[in-house]
Amino acid sequence: MKKAIIIGATSGIGQEVAKIFLQKGWRIGVAGRRQSALDTFKTIAPDQIETEAFDITKEDAPEKLQCLINKVGGMDIFLLSSGIGYQNPTLNPEIELSTVCTNVEGFTRMIIAAFTYFRQQGSGNLAIISSIAGTKGLGVAPAYSATKRYQNTYIDALEQLANLQKLNIYFTDIRPGFVATDLLNDGKKYPLLMKANKVGEHIVKAIINKKRVVIIDWKYAIIVFFWRMIPRRIWKCLPVKTR
């Protein structure tokens, strides 16, 4: 039986991805900060699901990840779905630094742990959920945009490192647009809002097919294609808002 580990599967996109892997007959390990949510999720398929509660911003997270891998009996796919993001045009320092702590420090800690495991194993598929926000700096969400760009670049670097070390590790960088999850449950109106279950289907397909970079969905792919061509002098003047 194939095995997948999903970090950040107590709600939202991560949980939808976990459900799809279960339907496909995979054995999965799910992690999140809330033990009660993990216990509830495990009742869906007790024989296929293992859980471990931990916070990726804590130093013991890699040890907890290894415990989860041991419970599952191995790891073929690793998906990091944990992340936070806020609009912060007033540049509240606490919001910006909290975003960096999770999306950069926590992200790096978990990706190193997964990469190290796959290097020792000799193979694996390492996937992350970043965002289209990493392709351009969004003035209403500076730290979120910057941390997602970091994630994109870090995976680029690890792909090159794996090639240099002749490792059979595949990388998948998933970049969705706005998804209807608790992260966006702030009362604001977001354009082209996608359903989490549909996004989950795209993600599982991309990971299994070992796609390198996937923008979800096609409408956002078109948007990203064109906004990458916008000159900086014009981009800085655009009133990018979500409502």
C-alpha positions as CSV (number, residue, x, y, z in Angstrom):
1,M,0.0,0.0,0.0
2,K,1.3,3.4,-0.9
3,K,1.8,5.9,1.8
4,A,1.4,9.7,2.0
5,I,2.1,12.2,4.8
6,I,0.1,15.4,4.8
7,I,1.0,18.3,7.1
8,G,-1.9,20.6,7.7
9,A,-4.8,18.2,7.1
10,T,-7.2,19.1,10.0
11,S,-9.1,21.5,7.6
12,G,-9.2,23.1,4.2
13,I,-7.2,22.0,1.2
14,G,-5.0,19.6,3.2
15,Q,-8.0,17.7,4.5
16,E,-9.6,17.5,1.0
17,V,-6.4,16.0,-0.4
18,A,-6.2,13.5,2.4
19,K,-9.8,12.4,1.7
20,I,-9.0,11.8,-2.0
21,F,-5.9,9.7,-1.1
22,L,-8.0,7.7,1.2
23,Q,-10.5,7.0,-1.6
24,K,-7.7,5.8,-3.8
25,G,-6.7,3.3,-1.1
26,W,-3.6,5.0,0.2
27,R,-2.4,4.7,3.8
28,I,-1.9,8.2,5.1
29,G,-0.5,10.1,8.0
30,V,-2.0,13.5,8.9
31,A,-0.7,16.2,11.1
32,G,-2.0,19.4,12.5
33,R,-2.0,21.4,15.7
34,R,-5.4,20.3,17.0
35,Q,-5.5,16.8,18.5
36,S,-9.3,16.9,18.6
37,A,-9.6,17.6,14.9
38,L,-7.1,14.8,14.1
39,D,-9.1,12.4,16.3
40,T,-12.3,13.3,14.4
41,F,-10.6,12.9,11.1
42,K,-9.2,9.5,12.0
43,T,-12.7,8.1,12.5
44,I,-13.3,8.3,8.7
45,A,-11.0,5.3,8.1
46,P,-9.2,4.2,11.3
47,D,-7.3,1.4,9.6
48,Q,-5.9,3.8,6.9
49,I,-5.1,6.9,8.9
50,E,-2.4,7.7,11.5
51,T,-2.2,11.0,13.2
52,E,0.4,13.2,15.1
53,A,-0.3,16.6,16.6
54,F,2.5,19.2,16.3
55,D,3.2,22.7,15.3
56,I,5.7,23.3,12.4
57,T,7.0,26.4,14.1
58,K,8.4,24.4,17.1
59,E,11.8,22.8,17.1
60,D,10.5,19.3,17.9
61,A,8.4,19.2,14.7
62,P,10.9,17.1,12.7
63,E,10.9,14.5,15.5
64,K,7.1,14.4,15.5
65,L,7.2,14.0,11.7
66,Q,9.5,11.0,12.0
67,C,7.1,9.5,14.6
68,L,4.2,9.9,12.2
69,I,6.2,8.3,9.4
70,N,7.0,5.4,11.7
71,K,3.3,5.0,12.5
72,V,2.4,4.9,8.8
73,G,5.2,2.5,8.0
74,G,7.0,4.8,5.6
75,M,6.5,7.7,3.2
76,D,6.2,7.9,-0.6
77,I,4.7,11.3,-0.8
78,F,5.1,14.3,1.5
79,L,2.7,17.3,1.2
80,L,3.1,20.4,3.2
81,S,-0.2,22.2,3.4
82,S,0.4,24.3,6.5
83,G,0.6,28.0,6.1
84,I,-0.9,31.3,7.1
85,G,-1.7,34.5,5.3
86,Y,-3.3,37.9,6.0
87,Q,-3.9,41.2,4.3
88,N,-1.8,43.7,6.2
89,P,-1.6,47.1,4.5
90,T,-0.9,48.8,7.8
91,L,2.2,46.6,8.2
92,N,1.3,45.3,11.7
93,P,4.7,43.8,12.7
94,E,3.1,41.0,14.6
95,I,1.2,39.8,11.6
96,E,4.2,40.1,9.3
97,L,6.6,38.3,11.6
98,S,4.1,35.6,12.5
99,T,3.6,34.9,8.7
100,V,7.4,34.7,8.3
101,C,7.7,32.3,11.3
102,T,5.2,29.8,9.8
103,N,5.7,30.2,6.1
104,V,9.5,30.5,6.1
105,E,10.9,29.1,9.4
106,G,8.3,26.4,9.8
107,F,8.3,25.6,6.1
108,T,12.0,25.2,6.0
109,R,12.1,23.0,9.1
110,M,9.6,20.6,7.6
111,I,11.0,20.6,4.0
112,I,14.5,19.8,5.3
113,A,13.1,16.9,7.4
114,A,11.2,15.5,4.4
115,F,14.1,16.0,2.0
116,T,16.5,14.2,4.4
117,Y,14.1,11.3,4.8
118,F,13.8,10.9,1.0
119,R,17.6,11.2,0.5
120,Q,18.1,8.4,3.0
121,Q,15.3,6.3,1.4
122,G,16.6,7.0,-2.1
123,S,13.4,8.3,-3.6
124,G,10.2,10.2,-2.9
125,N,7.8,13.0,-4.0
126,L,8.0,16.2,-2.1
127,A,5.1,18.6,-2.6
128,I,4.1,21.9,-1.2
129,I,1.1,24.2,-1.5
130,S,2.4,27.7,-2.1
131,S,0.4,30.3,-3.9
132,I,0.1,32.4,-7.0
133,A,0.9,35.3,-4.6
134,G,4.6,34.3,-4.8
135,T,4.7,35.3,-8.5
136,K,4.2,39.1,-7.7
137,G,4.5,41.3,-4.7
138,L,1.0,42.2,-3.5
139,G,0.9,45.4,-1.6
140,V,-2.1,44.4,0.6
141,A,-0.2,41.3,1.8
142,P,3.5,41.9,1.8
143,A,4.7,39.1,4.0
144,Y,2.4,36.6,2.5
145,S,3.6,37.4,-1.0
146,A,7.3,37.4,0.0
147,T,7.1,34.1,2.0
148,K,5.4,32.3,-0.9
149,R,8.2,33.5,-3.3
150,Y,10.7,32.1,-0.8
151,Q,8.9,28.7,-0.9
152,N,8.9,28.7,-4.7
153,T,12.7,29.5,-4.8
154,Y,13.5,27.0,-2.0
155,I,12.0,24.2,-3.9
156,D,13.8,25.3,-7.1
157,A,17.1,25.1,-5.2
158,L,16.3,21.7,-3.7
159,E,15.5,20.3,-7.1
160,Q,18.9,21.4,-8.3
161,L,20.5,20.0,-5.2
162,A,18.7,16.6,-5.6
163,N,20.0,16.5,-9.2
164,L,23.5,17.3,-8.2
165,Q,23.4,14.5,-5.6
166,K,21.7,12.1,-8.1
167,L,18.7,11.6,-5.9
168,N,15.4,10.2,-7.3
169,I,13.3,12.9,-5.6
170,Y,10.4,14.6,-7.4
171,F,9.2,18.1,-6.5
172,T,5.7,19.5,-7.0
173,D,5.0,23.2,-6.3
174,I,1.2,23.8,-6.2
175,R,0.1,27.4,-6.6
176,P,-3.6,27.9,-6.2
177,G,-5.6,31.1,-6.4
178,F,-8.3,32.0,-3.8
179,V,-9.8,28.9,-2.2
180,A,-12.8,28.8,0.0
181,T,-11.2,27.7,3.3
182,D,-11.0,29.1,6.9
183,L,-8.0,31.1,5.9
184,L,-10.2,33.3,3.8
185,N,-13.2,33.3,6.2
186,D,-12.7,36.9,7.1
187,G,-15.8,38.5,5.6
188,K,-14.0,39.9,2.5
189,K,-15.2,39.2,-1.0
190,Y,-12.5,37.3,-3.0
191,P,-12.7,37.0,-6.8
192,L,-12.8,33.6,-8.6
193,L,-13.1,31.8,-5.3
194,M,-12.6,28.0,-5.8
195,K,-14.1,25.1,-3.8
196,A,-11.6,23.2,-1.7
197,N,-12.7,19.8,-2.9
198,K,-12.2,20.7,-6.5
199,V,-8.8,22.1,-5.7
200,G,-7.9,18.9,-3.8
201,E,-8.7,16.9,-7.0
202,H,-6.3,19.0,-9.0
203,I,-3.6,18.7,-6.4
204,V,-3.7,14.9,-6.1
205,K,-3.6,14.5,-9.9
206,A,-0.6,16.9,-10.1
207,I,1.3,15.0,-7.4
208,I,0.6,11.5,-8.7
209,N,1.6,12.7,-12.2
210,K,4.8,14.3,-10.8
211,K,4.0,17.7,-12.2
212,R,6.7,20.3,-11.3
213,V,4.7,23.5,-11.1
214,V,0.9,23.7,-11.2
215,I,-1.2,26.8,-11.1
216,I,-4.8,26.1,-10.0
217,D,-7.0,26.6,-11.9
218,W,-6.8,27.6,-15.6
219,K,-8.3,31.0,-14.9
220,Y,-5.5,31.9,-12.5
221,A,-3.0,30.4,-14.9
222,I,-4.1,33.0,-17.5
223,I,-4.0,35.8,-14.9
224,V,-0.5,34.9,-13.8
225,F,0.7,34.6,-17.4
226,F,-0.3,38.2,-18.1
227,W,0.6,39.8,-14.8
228,R,4.2,38.5,-15.0
229,M,4.6,40.6,-18.1
230,I,3.4,43.8,-16.4
231,P,6.4,46.2,-16.0
232,R,7.3,47.2,-12.4
233,R,6.6,50.9,-13.0
234,I,3.0,50.0,-14.0
235,W,2.5,47.2,-11.4
236,K,3.3,49.6,-8.5
237,C,0.5,51.8,-9.5
238,L,-2.2,49.1,-9.8
239,P,-4.8,49.1,-7.0
240,V,-4.7,45.4,-6.3
241,K,-7.6,44.6,-3.9
242,T,-9.8,41.7,-3.1
243,R,-13.0,43.7,-2.7
